[in-house]
């Protein structure tokens, strides 16, 4: 007898892993996107040192979410991966390039500029690909009898390009507020200066996406506009977070801009979930349609209940050990 709705539990776990990845890897992708625009090479060293101790651990959440998705919802893999092969390849290629740049840039001398571009380019490609994949999910997938029948480039549309640009702007905002919190002096002042323009860019792009999305999918339009419900609290909270970012930057607060930016991402993420719930392969398959066997989900869940506390513990410990400001000439490397 099925005592628990394991599909719902797995959806929560995977959703938690995804938002943890977006928040924790988002700021170091943002640092990479901003890398070419830093005031000096010394500042670029400092920027990289702010994320060097934690970047690889942050990507644990991507692995956790991906592995959990394969185990708990195999139909999602069988449909979405063929639809998004190129987008996912670009995402992984970008992450590989930036990961290699982390290890080689500090050791390079004459070729350092190449690793600068590898770090920045990999971060930009990975962030854009993530945003485009999210846009493709909002659009939905063309399937027949549980098989994807669309083309290899159906995921790349004007709408997904816009969501990709939105993710670039959002991650850049996370990166700038992270630098405000972790640096000082000239680099921190530079981060303060660019945060407000980045916030404006994020709000403008998100506003266009919000207006465009109801025309992309009828279900999303009905969910938001047929009846004015409590879900409209989420856009209000998003605007409140945006106001708090602006206010914190204006008053030269150091930690609050980053916290408020994370709040902005969380409310936007919840809005995406609300728009598509309970469909994991829009517009046809719900999480229960795509779920694996109950026994398989239960077996894997028991193992995951041991893994997640360990991951949370070492993640918290890492951030605690490397807390505080990062100054020029100091760093993990």
Phi, psi and omega in degrees: 000137181275106183280332183231153174276089185292330177299320178292320178296316179295323178299320178295316181297314181293320176299320177297317179297321180294313182292327175297319178294315181301316182287316190274327175268343181297319183289327179281334168295321177298319176300319178295319179298322181280350189307313183293342186262003181297152184299326184204171178293326176297320177294326176295321175302315181295318179302314180293324180291337178291333183248350184304321182287344191237349191296318183289324175294327178299325183285353173305324183291330175293317178296316180299313180295318180294315179294319178296323179296318179296318184287318188268330184225070185298331179296330177299315178297315186294338180258311189285321182298314175301328180286332189238023182308310185292317179298316179293322177299316179297320178301309182292322178297318178298317179295324178294314181301314182289327178295317177295320180298324177304318187279329188261335187299317183290341180264343182280153176239285182289335183258015184300324182299328178293321179286331172301313181289328176296317179295313181291315181294318178297318179296317181294315180296315181298317181293315180297318180297320177300314179296320179294322178296318176299317177298320178296323177296319178296320180296324185096173186232141181275108183234153173224119180054042176078014181236135177289128183240009179277184180270170183292336183247016178297336181287341185261100180227169176305324180294315181289330174298319179295317178293328175296316177295324177298319178293322176301313180295318181295315178294325176297321177295317175300318180296317182293320179288330173298316180294325175301318183286327190256351183236180179211174176069219186299319181295319178295319179297320176299317179297319176301317184295322186273347185293315181296313175300322178295320177298317179298317179299317179298313182295320180295313181294317178297324179294318179296316179298319181296323178286323184286321189305315180300336178276345178280323185217130182293323182297320179296319179297316179295321182299321186266330192244343180293322178222129177285112186236187184294343182296342178289353172296327184296311175299325178296318178293325177298314178295324177296319177296319179297318177298320180294324176299310181300315182295319182293320178293318180299322181270004177061037170287152184257316183271326186298322178303319180292316179299316180293326177293321175298320177298320178299317179293319182297314181293323177294319179297316178296324176297322177296316179299314180300322183296326187249351184302137001259028185276126176259340172231083183296147004257017190247322194251124176276174180295332178285326176294325186267357187288150173281181182299147181304317181296321178295316179297319181294316181300313181290327181295322180299321177291321182293331179296337174273326185287315186300314177300324178294315180298316179298321182293311182289333175294313179298320180295319180298313180293328177291316181296319184259030178288169176092182184281150172251123184251161179302134180088350177252157176161171182297322181278000000 
